Amino acid sequence: MATDRRASWLKGVLDLLVLSCLTEGESYGYAIAHTLDAAGLGHIKGGTLYPVLNRLEEAGLVRAEFRAAERGPGRRYYRLTDEGRATLRHQSAQWETFQDSVRRVLTTPGGER
């Protein structure tokens, strides 16, 4: 029986993906979740996404600002800090190296080229 491992894979890179969603400017949780879903990563529930955003804010990688709305509830908007951009660059490079290693093992017998 095959196990769908996407949820555990996503957990390992969700911080990186959220940071990446903020490279073009500020956004709010629902829009970030929609972007990830549209990219084929599936629906990310608020109970998964908002702890990530809070952790990134506490680490100084994003800044958050609450804005009241004219209609409906207000939203918390997030934007990358300079440290967040640097972290995204560094972790993206690490992810690329890791991804290349995984691909090499999956596509070549014994993982050697």
Secondary structure, 3 states (H helix, E strand, C coil): CCCCCHHHHHHHHHHHHHHHHCCCCCEEHHHHHHHHHHHHHCCCCHHHHHHHHHHHHHCCCEEEEEECCCCCCCEEEEEECHHHHHHHHHHHHHHHHHHHHHHHHHHCHHHCC
